[in-house]
Amino acid sequence: MRTDPQRWQRLAEEIRSDLSELDALVVEIHSHLKHATGKKLSDRITGGKLVHDVYGKVESILVKIAKDLNGGVPSGDDWHQRLLKQMAMPIREVRPAVLSEKTRASLEEYLRFRHVFRNVYAMYLDWAPIRRLAAGTPKVVRSVASDVDRFIGFLSKLASSAG
């Protein structure tokens, strides 16, 4: 494992920035849900895009960690699912689990929605799952932030022991 303290500090700061962006997405989702009924296509598209972006931002964090600590991102058609599973597993003598099993399980539904959103014509988007996932984002983001904050603590220990 690399012992460059600046690398771990940089990674921690990038993750903190991503967490801040996740919080901003939650605010946008809350605002959208106050006014959207799902009857208009624009409600479904906007809500779906915001839910999609929440998972995308979480995955961005996981990709950064995988590149710096796992030796890279998994490959293959199912790399998104494999990345999520890997982040819930500790790697002995490298890193602890980044996500709890509970957080990983809740993120799987967002990953499945991400796939649907990218592969379905907008006019076929169903409001019910969008609304349910959108309404659940505060809880999911809190869970991710809690897990990732714990991981940032690990990075801080790495940085101080390497320096």
Secondary structure, DSSP 8 states (H G I E B T S, - for coil): ----HHHHHHHHHHHHHHHHHHHHHHHHHHHHHHH--S-SHHHHHHHHHHHHHHHHHHHHHHHHHIIIIISS---STTHHHHHHHHHTS-BTTTB--SS-HHHHHHHHHHHHHHHHHHHS-GGG--HHHHHHHHHHHHHHHHHHHHHHHHHHHHHHHHHHHH-
